[in-house]
Amino acid sequence: MFWWFVFSSEIHLAIYRGAGLSKTRRCPYCQRSFLLSLYRPQQEVCSQPECQRRRRTDYHRKKIAIDPEYRQVAHDSQRKWRQAHPDYLRQYLAQHPEAVERNRQQQQMRDQKRRFRLLEKNNLALDLKRSAVEVWLVDPRVKNLEKNNLASAQVLIFQPVKQPPRLDGEA
């Protein structure tokens, strides 16, 4: 005998054959509660297509990271596909100028991060003159520059404009 209950606008099979309430889990991707499958009690992710896609992607990434044979097979498969479709990327980029611009911006950010990383712990000093000037780098991307002794900067020096001497009779 099956009973149906309504929980927060979702219909769940709650009791089966008098065994009590079915166990529920929270999906790590969408944060919704779901009933465990009677046939797969170790189920960790709900059955929503987006959550299942993310589960498979995560599995694939973890497997590539820990299994050298799996990593080699995946690499060979990608290489074979690229050889079978040599003009794909060129055609895609020609048809999608927004992707080209996004790639350009992302590459500029990666280049900038790399330059900032190179500045960390840099203690090279070339013919520095003593100055009473303080330099403050204010930006979330320069958080690791506290040990840096050398920083490239554009320096602008403003000197006060001297007032011309006053002539008698001018107010």
Backbone torsions as a table, in degrees:
resi	resn	phi	psi	omega
1	MET	NA	131.7	-177.8
2	PHE	-109.5	143.0	176.9
3	TRP	-121.6	142.3	178.4
4	TRP	-114.6	134.6	176.0
5	PHE	-126.1	153.9	177.6
6	VAL	-108.7	120.8	177.3
7	PHE	-120.5	118.9	177.2
8	SER	41.4	55.4	176.1
9	SER	64.4	14.3	174.1
10	GLU	-116.6	138.2	179.9
11	ILE	-96.2	125.6	-179.7
12	HIS	-124.7	148.2	169.2
13	LEU	-78.9	113.6	-170.4
14	ALA	-103.9	-35.7	-178.0
15	ILE	-129.4	132.9	176.7
16	TYR	-131.9	130.2	177.5
17	ARG	51.0	32.8	175.8
18	GLY	69.8	13.0	-177.3
19	ALA	-82.1	-5.6	179.5
20	GLY	106.8	-172.3	-178.4
21	LEU	-69.0	139.5	174.3
22	SER	-69.8	152.7	179.2
23	LYS	-79.6	143.4	177.7
24	THR	-118.5	155.6	175.2
25	ARG	-134.8	163.6	176.9
26	ARG	-102.7	128.9	179.4
27	CYS	-68.0	130.0	-179.5
28	PRO	-70.0	-14.9	-177.3
29	TYR	-96.0	-51.5	-177.1
30	CYS	-100.5	-7.8	178.7
31	GLN	66.7	15.1	176.7
32	ARG	-88.6	151.3	174.2
33	SER	-80.5	146.1	176.8
34	PHE	-145.1	154.2	177.5
35	LEU	-82.7	137.6	176.9
36	LEU	-68.4	145.4	176.8
37	SER	-69.2	140.8	176.2
38	LEU	-63.8	-27.9	-175.9
39	TYR	-95.5	-13.2	178.5
40	ARG	-135.1	75.0	-177.5
41	PRO	-67.4	-16.2	178.4
42	GLN	-87.3	7.1	-178.9
43	GLN	-55.7	130.6	-177.5
44	GLU	-110.3	-22.2	-172.1
45	VAL	-124.6	143.1	179.1
46	CYS	-66.1	175.3	-174.1
47	SER	-92.4	7.1	178.2
48	GLN	-61.4	137.4	-177.3
49	PRO	-56.1	-40.5	-179.9
50	GLU	-64.8	-41.5	179.4
51	CYS	-67.2	-39.6	178.0
52	GLN	-65.8	-38.5	177.3
53	ARG	-62.4	-44.5	179.3
54	ARG	-65.3	-37.6	177.5
55	ARG	-60.8	-45.6	179.3
56	ARG	-65.4	-39.6	178.3
57	THR	-63.5	-44.5	178.4
58	ASP	-62.4	-43.0	178.4
59	TYR	-59.5	-45.9	-178.8
60	HIS	-60.4	-45.9	179.2
61	ARG	-61.8	-44.9	-179.9
62	LYS	-64.8	-42.0	-178.5
63	LYS	-64.0	-41.8	177.7
64	ILE	-62.8	-37.7	-177.6
65	ALA	-69.3	-32.3	-173.4
66	ILE	-109.4	-16.9	-175.1
67	ASP	-115.1	105.9	-177.3
68	PRO	-63.1	-35.1	179.9
69	GLU	-67.4	-45.1	177.3
70	TYR	-60.5	-43.1	179.1
71	ARG	-60.2	-42.6	-179.8
72	GLN	-66.2	-42.4	178.9
73	VAL	-62.9	-44.3	179.3
74	ALA	-63.2	-41.2	179.4
75	HIS	-64.0	-44.8	179.3
76	ASP	-63.5	-38.9	179.7
77	SER	-63.7	-43.5	178.5
78	GLN	-64.8	-41.6	-179.9
79	ARG	-62.2	-43.9	179.2
80	LYS	-62.0	-41.4	179.9
81	TRP	-63.9	-44.1	179.6
82	ARG	-62.8	-37.1	177.6
83	GLN	-67.9	-35.0	179.4
84	ALA	-75.8	-20.3	-178.4
85	HIS	-130.3	66.7	-172.4
86	PRO	-66.6	-26.9	-176.2
87	ASP	-99.2	5.3	-175.0
88	TYR	-58.5	-52.8	-175.8
89	LEU	-62.9	-42.3	179.6
90	ARG	-60.7	-45.1	179.8
91	GLN	-67.0	-41.2	-179.8
92	TYR	-61.5	-47.4	-178.7
93	LEU	-66.4	-32.4	177.1
94	ALA	-67.6	-33.2	-178.1
95	GLN	-88.5	-12.8	-176.1
96	HIS	-130.5	78.1	-179.3
97	PRO	-63.5	-25.7	177.6
98	GLU	-66.4	-32.4	176.9
99	ALA	-68.6	-37.7	177.8
100	VAL	-62.7	-45.5	-179.7
101	GLU	-65.7	-42.9	178.5
102	ARG	-61.0	-43.5	177.9
103	ASN	-61.6	-40.9	-179.4
104	ARG	-63.0	-45.4	179.6
105	GLN	-64.5	-41.7	179.7
106	GLN	-65.3	-38.6	178.3
107	GLN	-66.1	-38.8	177.4
108	GLN	-62.6	-40.0	177.2
109	MET	-65.2	-42.4	177.7
110	ARG	-62.5	-41.6	178.0
111	ASP	-62.3	-42.9	-179.6
112	GLN	-64.7	-42.7	177.5
113	LYS	-61.5	-40.9	179.2
114	ARG	-63.0	-41.4	178.1
115	ARG	-63.7	-40.8	178.1
116	PHE	-64.9	-39.9	178.3
117	ARG	-63.3	-35.2	178.8
118	LEU	-68.7	-26.0	179.5
119	LEU	-77.2	-20.8	179.9
120	GLU	-60.0	138.2	176.1
121	LYS	56.8	24.1	179.1
122	ASN	-83.5	117.7	-178.3
123	ASN	-119.9	26.1	178.0
124	LEU	-79.7	130.7	179.2
125	ALA	-132.6	127.7	-179.1
126	LEU	-117.4	110.6	172.8
127	ASP	45.5	57.6	179.9
128	LEU	-83.6	140.7	177.1
129	LYS	-104.2	145.2	179.5
130	ARG	-68.2	134.7	179.9
131	SER	-142.8	149.4	179.1
132	ALA	-92.7	29.7	-176.4
133	VAL	-104.2	140.1	173.5
134	GLU	-106.7	140.6	178.1
135	VAL	-113.8	126.7	178.1
136	TRP	-115.8	121.7	174.6
137	LEU	-98.0	114.3	-176.2
138	VAL	-118.3	105.9	-179.4
139	ASP	-177.3	138.3	-179.3
140	PRO	-63.7	-20.8	-177.6
141	ARG	-79.1	-9.3	-177.7
142	VAL	-110.8	34.1	-174.3
143	LYS	-67.7	-20.4	-175.5
144	ASN	-106.0	26.0	-177.0
145	LEU	-98.2	13.6	-175.4
146	GLU	-65.6	-22.7	-179.9
147	LYS	-99.7	14.1	-176.2
148	ASN	-85.8	130.6	178.2
149	ASN	-104.4	-9.6	-177.6
150	LEU	-132.0	128.2	177.3
151	ALA	-141.1	131.6	176.4
152	SER	-74.2	139.5	179.6
153	ALA	-157.6	153.6	173.0
154	GLN	-95.6	124.5	-176.2
155	VAL	-109.5	126.0	175.8
156	LEU	-112.7	126.9	179.9
157	ILE	-110.1	122.0	178.5
158	PHE	-108.6	126.1	176.1
159	GLN	-109.2	145.5	-179.4
160	PRO	-65.5	144.5	178.3
161	VAL	-80.5	127.3	-179.9
162	LYS	-75.8	137.3	177.7
163	GLN	-76.6	137.3	176.9
164	PRO	-65.8	148.9	-179.8
165	PRO	-60.5	142.4	-178.4
166	ARG	-81.7	140.0	175.3
167	LEU	-91.7	151.7	177.8
168	ASP	-62.4	135.3	178.1
169	GLY	101.2	-13.8	177.0
170	GLU	-89.3	139.8	-178.3
171	ALA	-98.9	NA	NA
